[in-house]
Amino acid sequence: MTESISRAWLLARPGVTEGAAGEIAERCFGVRGHAIEVGSQQDRNFAVRGETGDGILLKIDNAATDDATREFQALVGGAIAAAGVATPAAVASLDGADTRVVTAAETVVARAFQWIEGRPLADEMRLSGFRAEQLGTLAGRAATGLRGIEHPAADRDIQWELGRANAVIEELAGALPEERRAECLAAARRADAAVSALSHKLLRQVIHGDITADNVLCDAAGTLWVVDLGDAAMSWRVAELAVTAADVLGRTGSIAQVGRVVRGFCAEAELSEPELAALWPLIVLRGAVLAVSGWSQLDIDPGNDYARERLEHEWEVFARAAAIDPAEAEAQLRLAAGLPHRSGTQYAPLAGASPQPLDLGVASELLDRGAWLEPGIEQRLAEQALAAAPVVAAPFGQARLSRVSPRADAPAAARSRAIELWAAPGTELVAPFAGELGGDDEALELADLGVVLRLSGAARLAANGRVRAGQVIARVPAGLPVLVSRRWRDAAPDPTFAAFDGEYETDGALDPSLIVGVCAVADPELELRGERTRRDAAMGGASERYYAEPPRIERGWGALLIETRGRAYLDMVNNVTAIGHSHPRLADSVARQLNLLNTNSRFLYGLYADFTSRLLEHSPDPALDVVIPVSSGSEANDLALRLAQVATGRKMIVAAREGYHGWTMASDAVSTSAFDNPHAADSRPDWVDIVSAPNEYRGRFRGEGAAERYVAELRERLAELAAAGRAPAAFISEPVLGNAGGVIPPAGYLAGAYAAIREAGGVAIADEVQVGYGRLGSHFWGSELAGAVPDIITVAKAAGNAFPLGAVITKREIVDALREEGMFFSSSGGAPASMAAGLAVLDVIRDEGLQENARVVGEHLIEKLRRLGERHPMLGEVHGSGLYLGVELVRDRATLEPATEATREVCERLLAHGVIMQATSERQNVLKVKPPMTLTIAQADVFVAALDRVMSEVESLNL
């Protein structure tokens, strides 16, 4: 037995150097690049980053790995991939032949796998609860995918298969330091006896056998990849979970985190009672195997730095597991699996009835219309609910909107670590299970097998000591809820609410939902990750979204956006919502209309004329007397181009460089921004011509006379086009260059440009999709700010406050020309609900003085931002007017070299300070400051203060 064990389990790594690995990678797999060794206990693994392509992970197998084992491992990889577990694909050799390679030391077999650009979860600063649950989910999914897999090599004699754990420990324990040897052997023998008694009831199947934080990589998209199939073998199914749980216990020392692993596993594979009973002893055995194997590996392979670095971690796995009573551990893990802590127990209703849930979450309908900001809202809602139910409970773990701070720079503790239970005053509370009653007048604690149920705020009715299930122990006081929490016997109680970035479930705050009879809520952190995956799958790679790791936003209010984990962000970029998020007047107006009628605009109803006439009240000139509602800015610009072409009988359109006008075929054709469409120049049709963007800060012409020179350039180009028989139909530009970062053209430019295009027989189109509707503060339209009147104005975004609405404002003779070609129709643009939304927006802008607010707050903001420029050389210029601004960041104020990397970093760091910000311009070096027009002075100051701090941080990086 001793000789067999030694041959099978004590394996030195192959003697392959990094240089030799690089040669193997090129010779066998055609990948040329420097090989860097990555850790492995008994194989050799090398990252080979190719000079071209993605590179490979080169694996040099140890001597005991035969062809049948390699075939088996390939089968395992395919099965877990089919079950939805991402795992690197095998890379075929150049000729598909056997990759046995003769090196200077020995003959080895090389394999290659897809290189995954990511980092192991073990490298994260701390292993959080949601990560622990993700690991459990992966283990459960892998176990489910491998069930029924058969292969002759599956029954492997390897030291990591927990059915062989006791034999491995007994054989290799001599390598442990003497002071640890006896402790390890005694605990392992007790655990082995417990498992042996249950082994005939444990399901056996193939398992991966090593789903740990070291072997799970997270890529840039947040996808988790399971790597290393070297420990796959036939074993007990619950051993898959034990391996993962032991790793989490060793890294965190937390029974709560181990419970999260169990919860994730059980969501994919339901555990039997015998499996749950065997789980903790198997965790102890896994820890003992790790401990003895690490020290033994160093005996035969003293240069193995990977094994040496892991010695203390592996001992910690064992020591932490062995220190906990197995029965108490089982009780905790049963609750995590959704079972009572003792087999056969039925919990007595704490307050005599099953509680009615009270939803106080971010998306709760009860907290609409700003109700979440009302003092005492939780108590008021609970009292209303008690009119229909005897017991009401706010769930454990929920991120409560009612606790979210409206100050973006001061997030509050919002995620509940307890159940708040409301009942009529005097309602008796009973012991849900038999146990020892302890605590004091402030809080009663009922304990059994390390499970401690804590009632805070209840009036005590029973003395400390043994109580039976169902015995009355307290009553509900008048006017206040009872806090019901659960903790691990060795942990002190946690505060009732967790900080935004804190753990809501810890050893001092475990989920009591099953005991109380309340449905638990899902972890919003896990839901966030799942929603990112769903979004990517639904929209594909061409769908733009903010941030590499975006928060999940499910509610807005005014200038705030609120994410599901319980934090409010200051929205400094969302120019779509001019009147603020979730404005009640808009919601009521659209809802009322949807209850009446919503149909296409071919029908006759009053709202169509109501909206168009109201919008015409803001017309900059009486000649602009017709409004055509559409569904979006792209549609508005597309229609404007068509109107110009029909009215003039010409095709050619002249557009200003760096503009973005939409994504329809026509509006995209005149969009010249190289950032939004990197191939704009190559794909531009022959009916579009481009002139310089009138950017006085960094454009072709600057300083005194810039406007005249830009206009002269336009006149020259118009003459050239006419001489070539391509006289233009229109000139289109934004009156304020939004895509360039809110740049206001030099005074006189727009009036001169409009005069030039009209003299050439064309019409002037002002794309006011972003800048219009009073956002500029001093003027309702950007063209008014420029002192010019266009022939066609296009609007959207603010027009519906993110409801699908746009419009074209133009002259009657231009629209009449379209009649010669056909009648215009837009299905939803002029529909009743859209018109109701448009009217509500105009009403709110007028009644709440939002244009004036944009002027006042904008002037304050500009002044504060320019003061920042006195302290931060990175700040090159503040562009714009009102609440349509751009903060341009440069590496050098003289050369105006764009600070693109620094701008990206500023935006990412502002998110941590509670500010939503994004970059704009072709150079991506301008902060896009376009908040809702409801922004307050105080909120503007929050943004400036955050920007000040972040710029100091980023400037020190010298990006």
Secondary structure, DSSP 8 states (H G I E B T S, - for coil): -HHHHHHHH--------HHHHHHHHHHHH---S-EEEE--SSSEEEEE--SSS--EEEEE--TT--HHHHHHHHHHHHHHHHTT-B---EE--SSSS--EEE-SS-EEEEEEEE---EEEGGGSSS--HHHHHHHHHHHHHHHHHHTT---TTSS---TTSGGGHHHHHHHHGGGS-HHHHHHHHHHHHHHHHHHHHHGGGS-EEEE----STTSEEEETT--EEE---TT-EEEEHHHHHHHHHHHHHHHH--HHHHHHHHHHHHTTS---HHHHHHHHHHHHHHHHHHHHHHHHHHHH-TT-HHHHHTHHHHHHHHHHHHTS-HHHHHHHHHHHTTS-SSTT-----TTSS--EE---BTT-GGGTTTGGGSTTHHHHHHHHHHTT-SEEEE-TT-BBGGG--S-TTS----EESSEEEEE-TT-EEE-SS-EEEEE-SSEEEEEETTEEEEEES-EE-S-SEEE-TT-EEEE--TT--EEEEEEETTS----SEE-TTS-SSBTTBB--HHHHT------HHHHHHHHHHHHHHHH-TT---SSSS---EEEEEBTEEEETTTEEEEESS-TT-TT-BT-HHHHHHHHHHHHH----TTS--HHHHHHHHHHHTT-SSTT--EEEEESSHHHHHHHHHHHHHHHHT--EEEEETT----SSHHHHHT---TTT-TTHHHH--TTEEEE----TTTSSS-STTHHHHHHHHHHHHHHHHHHTT--EEEEEE-SSBTTTTSB---TTHHHHHHHHHHHTT-EEEEE-TTTTTTTTSS-SSHHHHTT---SEEEE-GGGTTTSS-EEEEE-HHHHHHHHTT-----TTTTSHHHHHHHHHHHHHHHHTTHHHHHHHHHHHHHHHHHHHHHH-TTEEEEEEETTEEEEEEBS-TTT--B-HHHHHHHHHHHHHTTEE--EETTTT-EEEE---TT--HHHHHHHHHHHHHHHHHHHTTT-
